[in-house]
Amino acid sequence: MLEGIQDRELNHELSKLFNELWDADVNRFVPGKDYTIDLQEKAGFVQQSSGVARDSASEPLFRYVNEERLKSIKTFAAFVSLLDNYETSTGVAEVVTPQEMAENNRFLDAILETEVMKLTHQYLVRKNWSKPSLNDFKSQLYDIWFQLYTRETGKGPDSCGFEHVFVGETKHGKEILGLHNWVQFYLQEKHKQVDYKGYIARRKKSRPDEDDQVLSLQFSWKGLVKPVGSTFIGVSPEFEFALYTIIFLQSQEKVTREMVRLEEYELQIVVYRHGKYIGTAYPVLLSSNNEDLY
């Protein structure tokens, strides 16, 4: 299946835009300076919904993260405050308190001040996918990302795009859904909830580098194993919000996959639609031009 993906045409327009967003992402953490990771060994094969994986990494993935920077950058601080607002088991109805709604709004206000989201808004307005008014754009983002919907029928609203992508959920106590965000991964690892099991090698490169900012990982969370999870490392929350929102709005398809070249990485950005909302979104790392270890 992967060969078919790799042969698909690169989306040059989105590649150009996403590289502009990457360059504008001044809040991004710099590898080796703002954080260090310890990749250790390659992960073994694991069946989906298995609770067992060989641990190829005795140490955590993150050796160091500059927490002062996490707290002092407005978008990161607002983002971290949202992470503990969710009941991670699907089928358990979410209750959004007025305080949580205020935190959602504070986060959107913070990211809308960034150059990354300003460029995103301009692009979406040019495409007629968003309205020029900032308030309208904010409402649109709120609906796409924070509006609750039902993942398990008959159980009441139990999920939203933000929770799935950035926080992570568990299904029937058997499967990890989502959890594609590096900050949540780091915080969960720090609290001994996540156990990093090793990296997944990719096409043309037998081993990732410690400064790669897109990785495929294997880990366990709350006793369940995620065989392969791809994630950006170090990027700001506004950067991920921008990429996934743009791809979500460009198509009404249930699943949209766009091939882009971002910096040295060839990626497929995958967005699943749940009606009018984001179901899930994540990067799939195809290859890298970083030739140190070919």
N, C-alpha and C positions, 0 to 999 in steps of 0.2 A: 504493500500500500504506500509506503513512504516514497518509493521511486516515482509514483504518479504525482505525488505532492511536489517533489523536487523539480519535476519537469514542467510544472505549470508556470505560466508566464509571471514574471516579476511585475508587481504593481509599481511602476516608476513614479507615478504621481504621489502615491502614499509614501513611497520610500523617501522621496525628496522632502515631503512635509514632515515625516517622522524624524528625519535627521535634523530638520530645523528645530523641531520640538526638543530633541536631544541636546542640541547646542544651547537652547534657551533654558534648559533645566539647571539653573544655578543652584538649586537646593539639593541636587544629587550628591550622594556620599561618594567620596573618592576612595577606591580600593588602596589599601596599604597606608592610608592616612586617616580616614574617618572610620574605617573598619578593616579587620583582617579576618580571613577565613582559613580553615584547615580542611582541605578536600579529602585527605587520607586515601582510602582505597575505592576501587570500582565496586558498585553494588551488584549483587547476584539477581537472578531472575526470580520474580515472585508472582504468583497468580493474584488477580484482582480479588478483593474481599478475603484474602488470607490474613491471618493475624500473626504470621511467622515470617521473619526474614533473617538471613544471615547478617550479622552486624559487621560490616567491613570498616566501620569507623568507631573506634573506642572513645574518641573525643568528640565534643560538639563541633558543629560546622563553624560557628562564629567564635573566634578567639577574643575579638574585641570589637565593640561598637561605641562610638562617641555619643554617649547618652546625653551629654550636655547639648550637643548639636540637635539631637532628637527633640529635646525639650525647648530649645531656643528658637527653632525654625517654626514659624506659625502653622504651616500646613502639616508638618509632621506631628506637632503637639496636638493639634485639633484631631488629626487622624488617630493617634494613639488613644485619645479619650473615647473614640467610638468603638474600639475593639472589644471592650468588655460589656457592650450593651446587648449582646445577643445570646439566646438559648441555642446551643449548637446542635441539638438533635432535631432533625426534621420530624414533623408530626406533632411537635410541641408548639402550640400557638405562641407567637410573639406578642408582647404587649409593649407598645411604644409610649413611654411616659413623656410629659411635656418637657422635662429636662433633656431627654434623649433627642426629642425633636429640635430643641434649641441647639444641641451639640451637632446634629446633622447640618443645621443651617449655618452654624459657625464654621464648620469645615468647608461647606460650599463657598461661603463668603471669602474664606482664606485662600482657597485655590483659585477663585475668580480674580483675585488681585495679581496672580502670577502671569508672567509673560507667556508661559506654556499655555495657559487656558485662554489668554487673550488671542493668541495666534489661532488656537483651536476654534474659538468663537467666530473669528473673522472668516476662517475657511468654511465653517458650517453655514454662515450667513450667505457667503458667495454661492454655495451649493443650494441655497433655499431649504436647508434641512433644519435650520434654527432661525428664530426671529432676532432682529437686531437689538431689541431691548435686553439689557442685562438681567432684568427681573424675569422676563419670559424665559431666558436661557437658564437661569437658576431653577425656575419651576420645572423646566424640561429635565434638567439633570436630577432634580429631586425625584421626579416620577420614575425615571429610568432606573435609578440606583437604589432608592430608599423605599419606594412603594412596596408594601408587603403583598405577597401572593402565596398561593397554596402549592407546595411541592407534592404533598401527600394528600390525596383526595379525602374529603370528609373530615379533615382535622383542623380546619380553620387556617388563616394565614400564618405560615410558619417560616417564611423565607423572604429574602430580597436579594437583588443583585449584589449590593455591597457586602452583605453577610457571606454570600457564597464565595465570591472572588477573594475578598480580603481577609475575612475572619476564618472561614472554613466551617463545614457542617459534617455531621455524621448521619448515616442512613441505616436505620434498623440495628444500630450498634455493630454494623458489619463492614461499612465502607466509608472512606473519607471522601467528601465532596469538596471541591474548591481548595481553599488555603493555598493561594498562589502568591502571597505577598511576603516579601523578605522581612519586613519589620515584625509582622505577626509571628513568622517563623522564629525569629531571634527571641522575641519575648516569651513565646511558648517554650523554646529550648531552655531559656534562662530559668523558667519556672518548672523545668523537668517534665513538661508535658509532651514535648517533641523529642524524639530520639533520631538523630541523623544516622542513616545506615550506609551511606556511600553515594558516589556520583555515578551518573550514567554517561558513558562515552558517546560521542556522536560521530557522524560521518566525517572522514578525512582527518580526524584528530583523536588520538588514542586517549589523551588525558587533558582535561581543562586546565587553565591557569588560575592561580589564586586571584588574578585581577580581572578575570572574565566577569562581565556584568549581566550575562544570561547563563543560567545553569539548569541542567536536568538532574534532579535529586531523587533519592529514595529515602523515605523516613516513616517512622510510626508516630501516631498522635492518638492519645487516649486509648492506647492498646490496639489500635488498628494500623495496618500498613498501607501506605500509598506507594505502589510499585514504581511509578514515574510521575514526578511533578516538575513541570518547568516553571521557572520563575526569573524575573528580573532581580538583580541584586544591586542595592544602593540607589536605585532611581527614586524620585520623589513620588508621593501619591498622586500629585496632579499629572505627572507624566503618564502613569498607567491609566488614570481616569480619561485622559485625552485620547490615547490610542484606542481604547475599547469603546468609548462613546462615538468616535468618528466611524469606526467599522460597524457598530450597531446601527447608526442612523443612515448609513449608505444603502442598506438592504433590508427587505422585508422577509428574507429567507429565514428558515428556522436555524440554519447553521451557515455562518459566513466564514470563509477561510481566505486570508489575503497573504500572499507571499511578498515580503519586503526585505530590503537590505538595509540594515541599520548599523552604522559604523562598520565593524568588521563581521557582523553576524548576519547570516541568512536565516530569517525567521518566517514562520507562518503564524500570523495572529488569528486566533480562533475565537469567535463570539457566537454563543448560543442565545437565541431569543426565546423568552418565555412570554408569549403574547406581546404586550407593549413594553415589557421590561427585560432587563438583562438576566439571562439564566445563568450563564457562566462565561468567562473570558480568560484566556491565558496565551502565553507565547509557546510555540514549539520550536526548539532550536534545531536547525537542520545542519548547518556547518559554520565554520569560522575561518577567516583568512589569516588568523594568527598562526604563523607557520613554525613557531619555535619547536613544536613537538611532533611534527608530522613524521 
